[in-house]
Amino acid sequence: MIRVPTICLLLGLSFWVVSCHKGEEPAKPGEQEQTKPGAPQPSQQSTEEMKTVLAKIDDVTITLAEFQERINRQSPYIRARYTSLEQKKEFLDSLVRFEVLAREAYRRGLDKDPEVVRTMKQVMIQKLMRDQFDTKVTADASIADAEMKAYYDANLAEYVKPEEVRVSAIIVKNKAQADRVAIEARGDAGKTNKGFRDLVMKYSADEDSKLRGGDLRYVDATTKDIPANVVKAAFTLYNTGDVSQAVDAGNGTYYVLKQTGRRKSVTRTFEDAKATIRNKLFRDKRLQAQKDFVDGLRTKSKIEINEANLAKVRIDTSQAVDDGHGHDIAPPPGALNPATGLNPPPPAISPSGVPGGKEP
C-alpha cells in the first residue's frame, strides 16, 4: 500500500483514530477487550480477505486489515460505538479525510518544512527509545532481590526512623534570666508561635537559631547537634505548644523550649519497601541504559562543537514572564526538556485535521 511518506508520519501522531475526533483518550498499550463468557468468538479471516480494499484516495488504499487494526487500537468502550455499518462508515470517512489533508499538505511541500522535519525527528526518537527500552529493560526482569536488599541495608535510615520532636528555643547565658524568660514564655506572651518568636528575638543570645525564630528543627533521642540535657527535656514536652522550664544545657547556657511538632517512629521492613525500591532501581537502571545508549551513538558519530560561536547566539527574552524571583513562569514554546533533551510532544491532530483532537 502506497503511503505519503513524511507528512503521514507526522500526522500519524493522531493514530488515525476517531477517539481523537471525539475527544477521547487513545487506548493504553496492551489494553485488550475482554470477551464475555459465552459470547461468540470472532471468525478467523483469511489473508486474502484482509487485503480487501475499503477505500482508495488517488494512489493510496485503505484495506480491511488496516481499518481493523486502527479501530481495534481503541479501548473496548470506543470500539463498542462502531459495530453498525453506519458507524463503520463514519470511522472510514475519518481515515479518508486524514489522507486527503495529508496529501494536500504533501502537495504543498510541507513535508520539507523545518518545523515538520523537527517534529518527524521527535516522533522517530520517541519510537526509537520505546522500541529500545520498553521491552528490553523491565523492572521484574532486571532487578534482583539481592540488589534490592543491598539497597535497603545501605539506606536503612530511610525505612527505619526513630521518634522525633521539633522544638524552638530561647537561649540565654544565666539561670536567673532563663527563669524569668520561662515564666514569660509559659504565659500569654508565648502562647502563639509568633509570640514565642518575638521572645526569641528579644532575649535569645544564639544568633544562628535566632535567625530561624528559635527553631531547632526535628531531633531524635540520639542527636548530637544540641546538648543531651536539652534533647532529654525536648522529649518531655508531649503536646504541641508545651513550654519547658529553664533547662541547664551544661555548657554555660540555658534553654527555654517550646514543642512545635512530633513524629512517631516508623519501621518499614524490606518486604514493605520492596516495591518502592524495585521502582527506584528500575528508574536508575533505565536512565543509565538510556545514557549509555546515547553515549554509544555519540562515539560513533563525527561531532564538531564550535563553542566560540556560542557567544553569537542571541536569546529573545522580550516575551518572558517573570515570576518575581528572576525565573520564567513557563518555558517558551519548543523548549527542550532538560531531562531527555527532547522537545515536548506536539498537540494531537484529529483525522479531520483539527489540532487538539477535537472538532469545532
C-alpha angles and dihedrals in degrees: 000000000000117000133191096246117217107014092049089056090053096046087044086083084090090056087224088272132156088211087076088044088057095040092251127141116254118249116277116250111273094014110145132186111250114228113225116237110268094016116135113262118234112259119247113257123215123241091246092051091052088057091060110130114235098176141000125206106187103296095347120094132195112207132200089251093053093045092051092045091053097046094042090058087073126091118269088254092057095041091055089065093062105056100106124075092246092053091048088052089053092053092046090049090056090055091049092050088050093054093045092053092043092052092049091050089049091048089056091053095247090141086074094048109120092231091051091048091050091049091049090052089049092053091047092050091050091050091045092053092046092049092046099047114013094076100024100051112047128162096230095048101040104041116073123202091240090056092050092048091051090053091048092051093046092050100036092138089069092059105031112050127171124224112283135197129197121214140172119215142206105206120200135168105233135049098231093055091044091055092051092047091048091055091050093045092049090052131067093294093066101037096099125051089240091051092052091048089053089055090049090054091046101047114011117111095193107093095191097058090035090066088059094048089259094303113157091181124221117329133181127212093267099050117131096191093092131029117285093238090056092048091051092049091048091059092053089064099088102172129058108255096029113140124206133223116251108300120209105224091194094235100084095278133099127212131209106197134201119193111228102168148358134205124198119229116269128207121183114180122217090258090051092051098038098097093047092048092048091053092048095048090045091054090048092049092046093050091048091048090051091049092049090048093051092043090052091052091048092054089054092051129078103237124180121187121193102197093175090066092054087081088066093061112108120204118207107219096164092109096043115124111216120214092212093262100076096269132111113247091223134008115256119262112282094022115155121249103243091212096055105017088232134119119250111267114268120249117277118262120214121224088260090058098252113142115235094036097267134109120235 
